[in-house]
Amino acid sequence: MIGVIADDATGATDVAAALSRAGLRTALALTTDLARWEGHADALVLGLKTRSVPAADAVRQSLEAWEALAAQGAERVYLKYCSTFDSTPDGNIGPVTEALAGRLGTRTVVTTPSAPLHGRTVYQGHLFVGDRLLHETHMADHPRTPMRDSSVPRLLRAQARWPVELLPLAVVHAGTGAVRDRLEALGAHGAVHVVADALDEADLDVLASAVRTAPVVAGSAGLVGAIGRASSAGSHAPSRPPAGRTAVLAGSCSHRTLEQIAAFRDVGRPLYQLTGGPGQSANELADAALRWWDGLADDAPALIASSQPPEHRASAPEGMADLYEEATGLIAAGLAERGLRRLVIAGGETSGAVVSALRTRVAEIGEEAAPGVPWIHDREHGLHLLLKSGNFGGPTLFVDVTGDVPGDGSGAGTGAAT
């Protein structure tokens, strides 16, 4: 069984979708408490909330996650991080990779954020988003992990204790044997982190063939999807969630999520903006939003958002992001108590807060609403959740997944402090 550790909830669903797409029966766990899980899977993805925590905490939680995966039969681990390499000079990609490598007894780990399906490619060690270098995109102003360099080796060296080297595209194009030879040579010279160039799925397939049985591999959903293709002998078909009323809870400040919110508003569907003020509690914000929800028509899809343009969020008082995440978790729990069974959540940190509030432990991977955005089925609580990374999905995703029930615009509201 392939074991995967993801550093946030939406990253976990992205990688689980890639493995499911490859034909593997895939389960998604959102807790390390798997002792009572009796399911069967070809791949088990464990989603943490470690992207933005202190590096020491991320290392501890990731090692605990590995022990949980190993207890379920995993023999090797894939560390999944975001395809935009979201991190800081302190971590957490480098420290966690090194901790897992030490625990599993390997000294060379191939890593690449390349995910051609999502427009992420790596050439000469530089990460591109579409045709732009990473530091030229909106990620330069990310409120938690601003990415102002596009060189993956340079970014990794800032947070790693062990040597970082590049596996250039020319070697990848020379084939699996050439990649293995180069990895052996780099390992003999002390390289631990080997950043691999990859421009397309064929490049990832070569890398996957070379590292398929390696104890530790790291990267985005791109490379593990290729490993899944190399490992799969089945054709598991994911299920489709039942129709029903849907709520969208958005916390991401990414450009794409803001577009999706605008499209939802533009077709006249009810939208509530969470707006906190000094001294407000998460409970007060959540209660106000739920009162607004209770005033809507019984079949009306609706969107509750704390998302703001990055320049607005950057000027918000300290701690406001955490307040919004806690409030959104409380809102999700309140909606579930009211009988809602379909929830769409946008943003990695927001998704982590929601699944924690809903006490989701293990879920089955279902049909994708967009590439890398699968529905997941929490059978224990009867919930169908769509956990969306901020940058994923087309501009009309929120409109598309909430069904054909039109709003009349009269439900628009705000949680502005009074």
DOKOLDO-597695 format. One record per residue (C-alpha): residue in one letter; residue number from 0; chain; x, y, z. Coordinates in pm, 1 decimal. Example, Ala and Ser with C-alpha at 12.3 -4.5 7.8 and 13.67 -1.06 7.14 Angstrom:
2
A	0	A	1230.0	-450.0	780.0 .
S	1	A	1367.0	-106.0	714.0 .
END
This chain:
418
M	0	A	0.0	0.0	0.0 .
I	1	A	116.3	352.7	-80.6 .
G	2	A	114.6	580.4	222.0 .
V	3	A	90.1	956.1	170.2 .
I	4	A	133.4	1237.8	419.9 .
A	5	A	-12.7	1570.4	305.7 .
D	6	A	50.9	1900.7	481.1 .
D	7	A	-307.6	2025.4	457.4 .
A	8	A	-658.1	1897.3	391.3 .
T	9	A	-700.0	2026.7	36.2 .
G	10	A	-355.8	1895.6	-53.8 .
A	11	A	-468.2	1559.7	76.8 .
T	12	A	-778.1	1558.1	-144.9 .
D	13	A	-569.1	1668.6	-444.8 .
V	14	A	-325.8	1380.0	-405.9 .
A	15	A	-604.2	1135.4	-324.6 .
A	16	A	-778.2	1238.9	-646.5 .
A	17	A	-458.1	1175.4	-842.7 .
L	18	A	-427.9	824.5	-699.4 .
S	19	A	-797.2	752.3	-754.6 .
R	20	A	-764.7	879.1	-1111.5 .
A	21	A	-481.9	627.7	-1158.7 .
G	22	A	-724.3	348.4	-1073.0 .
L	23	A	-627.3	291.8	-710.2 .
R	24	A	-889.1	243.8	-440.5 .
T	25	A	-799.7	541.1	-225.3 .
A	26	A	-895.1	636.6	128.9 .
L	27	A	-843.2	975.5	289.6 .
A	28	A	-772.0	996.2	662.7 .
L	29	A	-783.2	1327.7	846.7 .
T	30	A	-658.8	1194.2	1179.1 .
T	31	A	-373.9	968.7	1289.5 .
D	32	A	-622.3	772.4	1500.8 .
L	33	A	-668.1	483.6	1257.4 .
A	34	A	-672.9	196.8	1504.0 .
R	35	A	-1046.9	140.6	1451.9 .
W	36	A	-1039.6	182.4	1073.4 .
E	37	A	-1123.4	-144.5	902.8 .
G	38	A	-1134.3	-32.2	543.1 .
H	39	A	-929.2	-155.7	248.4 .
A	40	A	-729.5	67.0	19.7 .
D	41	A	-450.0	52.3	-235.1 .
A	42	A	-345.1	397.3	-118.4 .
L	43	A	-404.7	571.1	212.2 .
V	44	A	-363.1	948.3	227.3 .
L	45	A	-330.7	1113.5	567.1 .
G	46	A	-408.0	1485.9	566.1 .
L	47	A	-251.6	1697.4	839.0 .
K	48	A	-259.0	2071.8	908.5 .
T	49	A	115.5	2129.2	922.9 .
R	50	A	192.0	2367.4	638.9 .
S	51	A	207.3	2678.4	855.8 .
V	52	A	283.3	2543.1	1203.3 .
P	53	A	630.8	2565.5	1362.7 .
A	54	A	875.8	2324.7	1195.8 .
A	55	A	926.7	2116.5	1510.9 .
D	56	A	550.2	2058.8	1536.4 .
A	57	A	528.5	1966.6	1167.9 .
V	58	A	808.7	1712.8	1210.6 .
R	59	A	649.6	1556.5	1519.0 .
Q	60	A	305.4	1529.8	1359.8 .
S	61	A	446.4	1391.3	1033.5 .
L	62	A	640.4	1119.2	1214.8 .
E	63	A	324.6	1028.4	1405.2 .
A	64	A	142.4	1013.9	1071.4 .
W	65	A	403.9	775.9	932.4 .
E	66	A	365.1	544.6	1230.0 .
A	67	A	-12.3	540.9	1173.8 .
L	68	A	33.7	462.0	802.7 .
A	69	A	291.9	193.6	872.3 .
A	70	A	52.1	28.5	1119.5 .
Q	71	A	-199.4	3.9	834.2 .
G	72	A	52.9	-167.1	606.5 .
A	73	A	231.4	116.4	426.8 .
E	74	A	590.7	27.3	338.6 .
R	75	A	692.0	356.2	180.1 .
V	76	A	578.6	715.0	211.6 .
Y	77	A	514.0	1006.5	-20.3 .
L	78	A	533.2	1352.8	137.1 .
K	79	A	281.9	1568.7	-45.8 .
Y	80	A	324.1	1947.2	-42.8 .
C	81	A	163.9	2220.5	-250.3 .
S	82	A	254.7	2255.2	-617.9 .
T	83	A	346.5	2617.7	-546.2 .
F	84	A	593.9	2496.2	-278.5 .
D	85	A	417.9	2698.8	-7.5 .
S	86	A	671.7	2729.4	274.4 .
T	87	A	895.5	2969.2	462.9 .
P	88	A	1274.9	2980.5	516.9 .
D	89	A	1215.9	2779.6	836.8 .
G	90	A	1021.4	2497.9	670.6 .
N	91	A	831.5	2287.8	668.8 .
I	92	A	910.7	2087.7	355.5 .
G	93	A	1283.0	2045.4	420.5 .
P	94	A	1266.4	1952.3	790.3 .
V	95	A	981.4	1704.3	742.2 .
T	96	A	1151.0	1539.6	442.3 .
E	97	A	1470.2	1495.2	641.3 .
A	98	A	1285.3	1355.4	942.4 .
L	99	A	1103.4	1096.8	730.2 .
A	100	A	1422.6	1004.9	545.8 .
G	101	A	1596.9	949.8	877.7 .
R	102	A	1310.1	740.1	1015.6 .
L	103	A	1292.6	517.7	705.8 .
G	104	A	1670.1	490.0	668.0 .
T	105	A	1725.1	653.2	330.5 .
R	106	A	1965.8	931.0	238.6 .
T	107	A	1839.5	1040.9	-103.8 .
V	108	A	1489.9	1177.5	-167.1 .
V	109	A	1361.0	1285.7	-508.0 .
T	110	A	1132.9	1587.3	-484.0 .
T	111	A	944.5	1796.5	-738.0 .
P	112	A	643.9	2030.8	-722.5 .
S	113	A	576.1	1968.1	-1092.7 .
A	114	A	205.6	1909.9	-1162.2 .
P	115	A	142.3	1965.0	-1535.2 .
L	116	A	-231.3	1899.9	-1490.3 .
H	117	A	-245.8	2216.0	-1280.2 .
G	118	A	-0.4	2413.4	-1493.8 .
R	119	A	298.2	2370.2	-1259.6 .
T	120	A	628.8	2274.3	-1420.3 .
V	121	A	994.4	2274.9	-1315.8 .
Y	122	A	1281.0	2362.5	-1550.7 .
Q	123	A	1641.8	2410.4	-1441.3 .
G	124	A	1507.3	2397.2	-1087.9 .
H	125	A	1273.5	2693.5	-1140.4 .
L	126	A	902.5	2654.2	-1069.3 .
F	127	A	661.3	2790.5	-1326.8 .
V	128	A	287.2	2851.0	-1283.9 .
G	129	A	162.8	2844.5	-1639.3 .
D	130	A	409.8	3059.8	-1830.2 .
R	131	A	512.6	3269.7	-1529.8 .
L	132	A	776.7	3212.7	-1268.9 .
L	133	A	635.2	3144.7	-922.8 .
H	134	A	755.7	3474.4	-773.5 .
E	135	A	577.6	3668.3	-1050.2 .
T	136	A	236.2	3525.9	-955.6 .
H	137	A	-13.6	3610.2	-681.4 .
M	138	A	180.5	3372.1	-455.4 .
A	139	A	431.0	3651.6	-394.7 .
D	140	A	164.9	3813.0	-172.5 .
H	141	A	31.1	3502.9	0.1 .
P	142	A	-66.8	3607.3	355.3 .
R	143	A	98.6	3307.1	524.4 .
T	144	A	368.3	3182.8	286.8 .
P	145	A	470.8	3458.6	43.6 .
M	146	A	675.9	3300.2	-236.1 .
R	147	A	928.0	3554.4	-365.1 .
D	148	A	1176.5	3316.5	-524.2 .
S	149	A	1117.5	3059.6	-799.3 .
S	150	A	1428.2	2844.2	-755.8 .
V	151	A	1319.5	2527.1	-577.9 .
P	152	A	1677.3	2425.0	-485.9 .
R	153	A	1738.2	2770.1	-337.8 .
L	154	A	1409.1	2765.2	-147.6 .
L	155	A	1485.9	2418.4	-15.7 .
R	156	A	1843.8	2499.3	86.5 .
A	157	A	1713.5	2780.4	307.6 .
Q	158	A	1516.6	2532.1	520.4 .
A	159	A	1721.6	2211.8	490.5 .
R	160	A	2019.4	2085.6	689.2 .
W	161	A	2127.7	1833.5	426.1 .
P	162	A	2261.0	1894.9	69.2 .
V	163	A	2028.9	1983.0	-219.1 .
E	164	A	2105.9	1898.1	-583.6 .
L	165	A	1926.1	1922.8	-918.1 .
L	166	A	1821.2	1638.5	-1149.1 .
P	167	A	1811.4	1825.8	-1481.5 .
L	168	A	1563.6	1770.2	-1761.2 .
A	169	A	1828.3	1626.7	-1993.5 .
V	170	A	1880.4	1333.6	-1755.8 .
V	171	A	1504.1	1279.6	-1722.2 .
H	172	A	1472.6	1274.0	-2102.1 .
A	173	A	1749.3	1011.4	-2116.8 .
G	174	A	1517.8	767.5	-1942.2 .
T	175	A	1472.2	562.7	-1627.2 .
G	176	A	1817.5	405.9	-1631.9 .
A	177	A	1988.1	743.3	-1662.7 .
V	178	A	1781.4	880.9	-1374.1 .
R	179	A	1872.1	586.9	-1150.6 .
D	180	A	2240.6	620.5	-1237.3 .
R	181	A	2239.2	992.7	-1160.4 .
L	182	A	2056.1	939.4	-831.1 .
E	183	A	2310.5	676.6	-728.6 .
A	184	A	2597.2	913.4	-812.9 .
L	185	A	2438.7	1205.2	-628.4 .
G	186	A	2372.9	986.5	-325.9 .
A	187	A	2733.3	870.4	-321.5 .
H	188	A	2839.5	1235.4	-301.5 .
G	189	A	2609.0	1307.7	-8.0 .
A	190	A	2304.1	1458.6	-181.7 .
V	191	A	1982.4	1409.1	12.6 .
H	192	A	1725.0	1636.9	-154.5 .
V	193	A	1724.2	1591.1	-534.1 .
V	194	A	1498.7	1843.0	-708.9 .
A	195	A	1377.4	1696.3	-1038.5 .
D	196	A	1288.0	1891.9	-1350.6 .
A	197	A	963.2	1783.7	-1518.1 .
L	198	A	759.2	1956.1	-1788.9 .
D	199	A	490.4	1700.7	-1870.6 .
E	200	A	333.0	1373.3	-1766.0 .
A	201	A	587.9	1174.3	-1966.2 .
D	202	A	867.3	1325.6	-1756.4 .
L	203	A	680.4	1233.8	-1438.0 .
D	204	A	632.0	877.7	-1566.5 .
V	205	A	1009.3	843.0	-1610.5 .
L	206	A	1070.1	970.2	-1257.9 .
A	207	A	799.0	742.6	-1119.6 .
S	208	A	955.7	440.0	-1283.0 .
A	209	A	1289.0	529.2	-1122.0 .
V	210	A	1158.0	593.6	-768.3 .
R	211	A	844.2	378.1	-747.7 .
T	212	A	981.6	162.9	-465.7 .
A	213	A	1192.5	431.4	-294.3 .
P	214	A	1126.0	452.9	81.2 .
V	215	A	1060.5	829.8	69.8 .
V	216	A	959.4	1053.6	-221.4 .
A	217	A	828.8	1409.5	-198.5 .
G	218	A	639.2	1648.5	-420.9 .
S	219	A	302.0	1765.4	-540.4 .
A	220	A	19.7	1544.0	-663.1 .
G	221	A	189.0	1520.8	-1003.3 .
L	222	A	463.6	1271.2	-922.9 .
V	223	A	256.4	1053.4	-690.7 .
G	224	A	-11.1	1034.2	-959.2 .
A	225	A	253.7	895.1	-1192.8 .
I	226	A	364.1	650.8	-921.7 .
G	227	A	0.7	546.4	-893.5 .
R	228	A	-16.8	483.8	-1268.2 .
A	229	A	298.6	273.3	-1247.0 .
S	230	A	158.4	75.6	-954.2 .
S	231	A	-204.4	33.9	-1054.8 .
A	232	A	-345.1	-291.4	-1184.0 .
G	233	A	-706.8	-194.3	-1129.1 .
S	234	A	-965.9	49.1	-1253.6 .
H	235	A	-1156.6	156.7	-943.6 .
A	236	A	-1446.0	386.4	-1038.4 .
P	237	A	-1514.7	667.6	-786.9 .
S	238	A	-1871.7	734.3	-676.6 .
R	239	A	-2082.6	1045.0	-739.7 .
P	240	A	-2240.5	1232.8	-445.7 .
P	241	A	-2620.0	1255.4	-432.7 .
A	242	A	-2787.9	1581.2	-530.7 .
G	243	A	-2901.6	1817.9	-260.4 .
R	244	A	-2874.2	2161.9	-108.6 .
T	245	A	-2515.9	2281.4	-88.2 .
A	246	A	-2330.5	2546.0	111.6 .
V	247	A	-1994.2	2692.5	13.6 .
L	248	A	-1756.4	2809.0	288.2 .
A	249	A	-1468.0	3009.0	143.1 .
G	250	A	-1161.6	3127.5	329.5 .
S	251	A	-898.2	3130.8	57.5 .
C	252	A	-773.2	3468.5	-64.7 .
S	253	A	-638.9	3329.2	-392.3 .
H	254	A	-725.3	3499.5	-719.6 .
R	255	A	-915.1	3194.9	-845.9 .
T	256	A	-1130.0	3163.2	-533.0 .
L	257	A	-1214.2	3534.3	-552.7 .
E	258	A	-1321.2	3477.5	-915.0 .
Q	259	A	-1540.1	3184.9	-807.5 .
I	260	A	-1705.0	3395.3	-538.1 .
A	261	A	-1768.4	3675.6	-788.4 .
A	262	A	-1927.0	3431.7	-1034.3 .
F	263	A	-2154.4	3296.8	-760.2 .
R	264	A	-2260.8	3650.2	-667.0 .
D	265	A	-2309.2	3751.5	-1030.8 .
V	266	A	-2572.5	3482.8	-1092.9 .
G	267	A	-2770.6	3615.2	-796.3 .
R	268	A	-2710.5	3342.0	-541.6 .
P	269	A	-2707.9	3429.5	-170.0 .
L	270	A	-2371.1	3544.4	-38.0 .
Y	271	A	-2272.5	3632.6	318.2 .
Q	272	A	-1943.8	3807.7	391.8 .
L	273	A	-1784.4	3727.4	727.4 .
T	274	A	-1640.1	4051.6	861.3 .
G	275	A	-1490.7	4048.3	1207.7 .
G	276	A	-1407.6	4342.8	1427.8 .
P	277	A	-1204.6	4411.6	1741.2 .
G	278	A	-1319.9	4204.7	2035.5 .
Q	279	A	-1550.6	3977.7	1836.0 .
S	280	A	-1543.5	3606.8	1908.6 .
A	281	A	-1565.6	3319.2	1663.4 .
N	282	A	-1892.9	3215.6	1823.6 .
E	283	A	-2045.3	3559.3	1758.5 .
L	284	A	-1938.1	3553.7	1392.9 .
A	285	A	-2069.4	3200.9	1346.1 .
D	286	A	-2401.7	3269.3	1518.0 .
A	287	A	-2466.7	3570.1	1295.1 .
A	288	A	-2389.9	3372.5	979.9 .
L	289	A	-2612.0	3083.5	1085.4 .
R	290	A	-2900.8	3320.6	1160.7 .
W	291	A	-2862.4	3453.2	806.3 .
W	292	A	-2865.5	3096.0	671.3 .
D	293	A	-3180.8	3016.3	867.6 .
G	294	A	-3357.4	3303.9	694.0 .
L	295	A	-3297.2	3164.1	342.9 .
A	296	A	-3536.0	2952.6	140.8 .
D	297	A	-3510.7	2585.7	235.8 .
D	298	A	-3358.4	2482.7	-98.4 .
A	299	A	-3132.8	2783.2	-159.4 .
P	300	A	-2761.2	2715.4	-208.8 .
A	301	A	-2551.4	2980.3	-38.3 .
L	302	A	-2195.6	3097.8	9.5 .
I	303	A	-2039.4	3221.1	334.3 .
A	304	A	-1698.7	3378.6	278.6 .
S	305	A	-1419.0	3530.8	480.0 .
S	306	A	-1210.7	3557.0	161.8 .
Q	307	A	-1071.2	3898.9	78.5 .
P	308	A	-820.9	4036.2	-173.1 .
P	309	A	-466.9	3981.8	-36.9 .
E	310	A	-409.2	4354.3	20.1 .
H	311	A	-716.1	4371.3	246.5 .
R	312	A	-625.5	4058.0	443.3 .
A	313	A	-266.4	4183.5	484.0 .
S	314	A	-391.2	4498.4	659.7 .
A	315	A	-629.0	4308.1	890.7 .
P	316	A	-556.2	4301.8	1265.3 .
E	317	A	-328.6	4025.1	1388.3 .
G	318	A	-509.6	3699.3	1455.4 .
M	319	A	-800.5	3772.1	1220.3 .
A	320	A	-718.4	3478.1	990.8 .
D	321	A	-730.5	3238.6	1285.4 .
L	322	A	-1059.8	3395.0	1399.0 .
Y	323	A	-1216.7	3340.6	1056.8 .
E	324	A	-1097.4	2979.8	1042.8 .
E	325	A	-1241.9	2900.9	1384.1 .
A	326	A	-1570.5	3072.5	1295.8 .
T	327	A	-1595.5	2882.6	967.7 .
G	328	A	-1547.4	2553.3	1150.6 .
L	329	A	-1830.8	2646.1	1386.3 .
I	330	A	-2050.5	2741.9	1090.5 .
A	331	A	-1984.1	2406.0	922.2 .
A	332	A	-2077.3	2222.0	1241.1 .
G	333	A	-2393.3	2431.4	1271.4 .
L	334	A	-2495.2	2354.8	913.3 .
A	335	A	-2439.1	1982.8	968.2 .
E	336	A	-2656.2	1998.1	1281.6 .
R	337	A	-2928.4	2154.4	1065.2 .
G	338	A	-2919.6	1851.3	836.7 .
L	339	A	-2704.4	1984.2	551.4 .
R	340	A	-2509.2	1702.2	387.9 .
R	341	A	-2314.9	1876.7	107.9 .
L	342	A	-2042.8	2127.9	189.0 .
V	343	A	-1783.3	2291.9	-35.0 .
I	344	A	-1482.3	2440.8	145.8 .
A	345	A	-1224.6	2661.7	-25.9 .
G	346	A	-876.9	2703.7	118.5 .
G	347	A	-634.3	2467.8	288.6 .
E	348	A	-635.5	2625.2	633.8 .
T	349	A	-1012.4	2671.4	620.9 .
S	350	A	-1063.0	2309.3	516.2 .
G	351	A	-849.1	2192.3	805.8 .
A	352	A	-1062.0	2391.9	1050.2 .
V	353	A	-1383.6	2254.8	899.8 .
V	354	A	-1292.0	1886.2	898.5 .
S	355	A	-1170.7	1923.4	1256.5 .
A	356	A	-1500.5	2082.9	1361.2 .
L	357	A	-1697.1	1813.2	1178.3 .
R	358	A	-1481.1	1540.4	1335.8 .
T	359	A	-1423.7	1376.8	998.9 .
R	360	A	-1177.2	1089.0	1046.6 .
V	361	A	-1168.3	879.9	728.3 .
A	362	A	-1342.3	943.5	397.0 .
E	363	A	-1378.3	770.4	61.9 .
I	364	A	-1262.0	950.1	-250.9 .
G	365	A	-1539.7	1014.8	-499.3 .
E	366	A	-1584.9	1185.0	-832.8 .
E	367	A	-1383.6	1497.5	-911.8 .
A	368	A	-1573.3	1824.0	-955.0 .
A	369	A	-1256.5	1966.6	-1113.6 .
P	370	A	-903.9	1828.0	-1156.7 .
G	371	A	-763.5	1770.7	-808.9 .
V	372	A	-1094.7	1856.4	-640.5 .
P	373	A	-1278.6	1532.7	-555.8 .
W	374	A	-1587.6	1489.7	-346.9 .
I	375	A	-1511.9	1290.9	-33.3 .
H	376	A	-1769.0	1082.7	154.8 .
D	377	A	-1756.1	1082.8	534.3 .
R	378	A	-1973.3	777.0	594.5 .
E	379	A	-1950.4	805.7	972.0 .
H	380	A	-2133.7	1140.7	968.1 .
G	381	A	-2321.7	1107.9	638.8 .
L	382	A	-2141.4	1407.0	483.5 .
H	383	A	-2022.1	1479.4	130.6 .
L	384	A	-1741.2	1735.2	130.6 .
L	385	A	-1554.1	1911.8	-147.2 .
L	386	A	-1224.4	2045.4	-10.2 .
K	387	A	-1081.5	2286.2	-265.7 .
S	388	A	-731.6	2429.7	-276.5 .
G	389	A	-755.9	2804.3	-327.0 .
N	390	A	-616.8	2803.1	-680.6 .
F	391	A	-808.0	2500.8	-813.6 .
G	392	A	-1122.9	2478.9	-1024.2 .
G	393	A	-1266.8	2693.4	-1299.9 .
P	394	A	-1422.0	3037.1	-1239.9 .
T	395	A	-1776.3	2893.4	-1222.2 .
L	396	A	-1696.0	2598.9	-991.6 .
F	397	A	-1910.2	2724.5	-700.6 .
V	398	A	-2203.1	2785.1	-934.0 .
D	399	A	-2163.6	2444.1	-1096.6 .
V	400	A	-2142.5	2234.8	-779.0 .
T	401	A	-2431.5	2403.2	-599.3 .
G	402	A	-2684.3	2286.7	-857.6 .
D	403	A	-2949.5	2451.7	-1065.8 .
V	404	A	-3142.8	2629.9	-791.2 .
P	405	A	-3120.6	3003.7	-868.9 .
G	406	A	-3103.1	3260.2	-591.2 .
D	407	A	-3281.3	3592.3	-629.2 .
G	408	A	-3006.1	3797.7	-469.1 .
S	409	A	-3219.4	3891.1	-172.0 .
G	410	A	-3007.6	3676.4	60.1 .
A	411	A	-2693.5	3885.1	30.5 .
G	412	A	-2562.9	3979.0	372.0 .
T	413	A	-2262.9	4086.4	569.5 .
G	414	A	-2116.1	4015.2	906.6 .
A	415	A	-1968.9	4360.5	947.0 .
A	416	A	-1912.3	4459.0	1307.7 .
T	417	A	-2158.8	4702.9	1455.1 .
END
